[in-house]
């Protein structure tokens, strides 16, 4: 079974939690990478930014609208907060279009990015996801849509990278 087939059989929250673990591993690898290994640090940041960008897009396009429909008005505030947290993360990711490994502020920006993402993940996994599990939302169908969208976005990144 391919990775795509496996992810298409997982529910939406399982897929998103797997993304969270993958990004956490990249944050950890960055913290352990030697300060003078600029190529490794740059690669880790680039990969984390790619994963986070795709992850944010599928949450904003698919998960959050479904959550708004499925949740009561009291729980919708968490979805609004998640959008704001995504805006902050995307702003930090954008900084890496100008920063290179070894530049002043590169490590600090990535540290703040990691802290912001870790806070966001903790809130999603302890508040939003448990609330969504209690609703009648079809997490399996949503998972198939998320897996397909993630694959399309990753293919677009791959095509852009190989076109140069």
TORKOL-4160 file (C-alpha; in steps of 0.2 Angstrom, whole numbers, padded with zeros to 4 digits, m for minus):
164
<pt num="1" X="0000" Y="0000" Z="0000"/>
<pt num="2" X="0007" Y="0017" Z="m0005"/>
<pt num="3" X="0008" Y="0032" Z="0007"/>
<pt num="4" X="m0006" Y="0040" Z="m0003"/>
<pt num="5" X="m0017" Y="0025" Z="m0001"/>
<pt num="6" X="m0013" Y="0024" Z="0017"/>
<pt num="7" X="m0017" Y="0042" Z="0020"/>
<pt num="8" X="m0033" Y="0041" Z="0010"/>
<pt num="9" X="m0039" Y="0028" Z="0022"/>
<pt num="10" X="m0035" Y="0038" Z="0038"/>
<pt num="11" X="m0048" Y="0050" Z="0045"/>
<pt num="12" X="m0045" Y="0069" Z="0044"/>
<pt num="13" X="m0038" Y="0071" Z="0061"/>
<pt num="14" X="m0026" Y="0057" Z="0060"/>
<pt num="15" X="m0019" Y="0064" Z="0044"/>
<pt num="16" X="m0017" Y="0081" Z="0052"/>
<pt num="17" X="m0009" Y="0074" Z="0068"/>
<pt num="18" X="0003" Y="0065" Z="0058"/>
<pt num="19" X="0008" Y="0081" Z="0050"/>
<pt num="20" X="0010" Y="0089" Z="0067"/>
<pt num="21" X="0022" Y="0074" Z="0072"/>
<pt num="22" X="0032" Y="0077" Z="0056"/>
<pt num="23" X="0034" Y="0095" Z="0059"/>
<pt num="24" X="0039" Y="0092" Z="0077"/>
<pt num="25" X="0053" Y="0080" Z="0071"/>
<pt num="26" X="0060" Y="0094" Z="0059"/>
<pt num="27" X="0060" Y="0106" Z="0073"/>
<pt num="28" X="0069" Y="0094" Z="0084"/>
<pt num="29" X="0082" Y="0090" Z="0070"/>
<pt num="30" X="0085" Y="0109" Z="0068"/>
<pt num="31" X="0088" Y="0111" Z="0086"/>
<pt num="32" X="0101" Y="0097" Z="0086"/>
<pt num="33" X="0109" Y="0102" Z="0069"/>
<pt num="34" X="0126" Y="0110" Z="0071"/>
<pt num="35" X="0126" Y="0129" Z="0070"/>
<pt num="36" X="0139" Y="0128" Z="0056"/>
<pt num="37" X="0130" Y="0116" Z="0046"/>
<pt num="38" X="0121" Y="0129" Z="0036"/>
<pt num="39" X="0115" Y="0117" Z="0022"/>
<pt num="40" X="0107" Y="0105" Z="0034"/>
<pt num="41" X="0099" Y="0120" Z="0044"/>
<pt num="42" X="0093" Y="0127" Z="0027"/>
<pt num="43" X="0086" Y="0111" Z="0021"/>
<pt num="44" X="0076" Y="0108" Z="0038"/>
<pt num="45" X="0069" Y="0125" Z="0037"/>
<pt num="46" X="0064" Y="0123" Z="0019"/>
<pt num="47" X="0055" Y="0107" Z="0022"/>
<pt num="48" X="0046" Y="0113" Z="0038"/>
<pt num="49" X="0040" Y="0128" Z="0028"/>
<pt num="50" X="0034" Y="0117" Z="0014"/>
<pt num="51" X="0025" Y="0105" Z="0026"/>
<pt num="52" X="0017" Y="0119" Z="0036"/>
<pt num="53" X="0011" Y="0128" Z="0021"/>
<pt num="54" X="0002" Y="0113" Z="0014"/>
<pt num="55" X="m0005" Y="0109" Z="0031"/>
<pt num="56" X="m0011" Y="0127" Z="0034"/>
<pt num="57" X="m0019" Y="0127" Z="0017"/>
<pt num="58" X="m0029" Y="0110" Z="0019"/>
<pt num="59" X="m0035" Y="0116" Z="0036"/>
<pt num="60" X="m0041" Y="0133" Z="0030"/>
<pt num="61" X="m0049" Y="0126" Z="0014"/>
<pt num="62" X="m0056" Y="0110" Z="0021"/>
<pt num="63" X="m0055" Y="0107" Z="0040"/>
<pt num="64" X="m0060" Y="0124" Z="0047"/>
<pt num="65" X="m0075" Y="0127" Z="0036"/>
<pt num="66" X="m0081" Y="0109" Z="0040"/>
<pt num="67" X="m0078" Y="0113" Z="0059"/>
<pt num="68" X="m0088" Y="0129" Z="0058"/>
<pt num="69" X="m0103" Y="0119" Z="0051"/>
<pt num="70" X="m0101" Y="0105" Z="0064"/>
<pt num="71" X="m0098" Y="0115" Z="0080"/>
<pt num="72" X="m0109" Y="0125" Z="0090"/>
<pt num="73" X="m0107" Y="0144" Z="0091"/>
<pt num="74" X="m0097" Y="0143" Z="0107"/>
<pt num="75" X="m0083" Y="0131" Z="0100"/>
<pt num="76" X="m0082" Y="0142" Z="0084"/>
<pt num="77" X="m0071" Y="0154" Z="0093"/>
<pt num="78" X="m0057" Y="0141" Z="0092"/>
<pt num="79" X="m0058" Y="0140" Z="0073"/>
<pt num="80" X="m0057" Y="0159" Z="0072"/>
<pt num="81" X="m0041" Y="0159" Z="0083"/>
<pt num="82" X="m0033" Y="0145" Z="0073"/>
<pt num="83" X="m0035" Y="0156" Z="0057"/>
<pt num="84" X="m0026" Y="0170" Z="0066"/>
<pt num="85" X="m0012" Y="0158" Z="0072"/>
<pt num="86" X="m0010" Y="0152" Z="0054"/>
<pt num="87" X="m0008" Y="0171" Z="0048"/>
<pt num="88" X="0006" Y="0173" Z="0061"/>
<pt num="89" X="0014" Y="0157" Z="0055"/>
<pt num="90" X="0013" Y="0161" Z="0037"/>
<pt num="91" X="0020" Y="0178" Z="0040"/>
<pt num="92" X="0035" Y="0170" Z="0048"/>
<pt num="93" X="0037" Y="0158" Z="0034"/>
<pt num="94" X="0037" Y="0172" Z="0022"/>
<pt num="95" X="0052" Y="0179" Z="0031"/>
<pt num="96" X="0062" Y="0164" Z="0025"/>
<pt num="97" X="0061" Y="0171" Z="0007"/>
<pt num="98" X="0073" Y="0184" Z="0012"/>
<pt num="99" X="0083" Y="0175" Z="0026"/>
<pt num="100" X="0096" Y="0162" Z="0023"/>
<pt num="101" X="0105" Y="0150" Z="0035"/>
<pt num="102" X="0118" Y="0160" Z="0044"/>
<pt num="103" X="0110" Y="0177" Z="0042"/>
<pt num="104" X="0106" Y="0187" Z="0057"/>
<pt num="105" X="0089" Y="0182" Z="0063"/>
<pt num="106" X="0087" Y="0166" Z="0054"/>
<pt num="107" X="0088" Y="0155" Z="0069"/>
<pt num="108" X="0078" Y="0166" Z="0080"/>
<pt num="109" X="0064" Y="0167" Z="0067"/>
<pt num="110" X="0064" Y="0148" Z="0066"/>
<pt num="111" X="0063" Y="0147" Z="0085"/>
<pt num="112" X="0048" Y="0158" Z="0085"/>
<pt num="113" X="0040" Y="0149" Z="0071"/>
<pt num="114" X="0042" Y="0132" Z="0080"/>
<pt num="115" X="0035" Y="0140" Z="0097"/>
<pt num="116" X="0020" Y="0147" Z="0087"/>
<pt num="117" X="0017" Y="0130" Z="0079"/>
<pt num="118" X="0019" Y="0120" Z="0095"/>
<pt num="119" X="0006" Y="0132" Z="0103"/>
<pt num="120" X="m0006" Y="0130" Z="0089"/>
<pt num="121" X="m0004" Y="0111" Z="0088"/>
<pt num="122" X="m0007" Y="0109" Z="0107"/>
<pt num="123" X="m0023" Y="0119" Z="0106"/>
<pt num="124" X="m0029" Y="0110" Z="0091"/>
<pt num="125" X="m0026" Y="0093" Z="0098"/>
<pt num="126" X="m0032" Y="0097" Z="0116"/>
<pt num="127" X="m0047" Y="0107" Z="0111"/>
<pt num="128" X="m0053" Y="0108" Z="0093"/>
<pt num="129" X="m0050" Y="0090" Z="0088"/>
<pt num="130" X="m0059" Y="0082" Z="0103"/>
<pt num="131" X="m0074" Y="0093" Z="0100"/>
<pt num="132" X="m0074" Y="0088" Z="0082"/>
<pt num="133" X="m0074" Y="0070" Z="0087"/>
<pt num="134" X="m0090" Y="0073" Z="0096"/>
<pt num="135" X="m0099" Y="0079" Z="0081"/>
<pt num="136" X="m0107" Y="0070" Z="0067"/>
<pt num="137" X="m0094" Y="0076" Z="0055"/>
<pt num="138" X="m0088" Y="0062" Z="0043"/>
<pt num="139" X="m0070" Y="0062" Z="0047"/>
<pt num="140" X="m0066" Y="0048" Z="0035"/>
<pt num="141" X="m0073" Y="0057" Z="0020"/>
<pt num="142" X="m0065" Y="0073" Z="0025"/>
<pt num="143" X="m0049" Y="0063" Z="0027"/>
<pt num="144" X="m0050" Y="0058" Z="0009"/>
<pt num="145" X="m0052" Y="0075" Z="0003"/>
<pt num="146" X="m0038" Y="0082" Z="0014"/>
<pt num="147" X="m0026" Y="0068" Z="0007"/>
<pt num="148" X="m0031" Y="0072" Z="m0011"/>
<pt num="149" X="m0028" Y="0090" Z="m0008"/>
<pt num="150" X="m0011" Y="0087" Z="0001"/>
<pt num="151" X="m0005" Y="0076" Z="m0014"/>
<pt num="152" X="m0010" Y="0090" Z="m0027"/>
<pt num="153" X="m0001" Y="0103" Z="m0017"/>
<pt num="154" X="0014" Y="0093" Z="m0015"/>
<pt num="155" X="0014" Y="0089" Z="m0033"/>
<pt num="156" X="0013" Y="0107" Z="m0037"/>
<pt num="157" X="0028" Y="0110" Z="m0026"/>
<pt num="158" X="0038" Y="0096" Z="m0034"/>
<pt num="159" X="0034" Y="0102" Z="m0052"/>
<pt num="160" X="0039" Y="0120" Z="m0047"/>
<pt num="161" X="0055" Y="0114" Z="m0040"/>
<pt num="162" X="0060" Y="0103" Z="m0055"/>
<pt num="163" X="0055" Y="0116" Z="m0068"/>
<pt num="164" X="0070" Y="0127" Z="m0063"/>
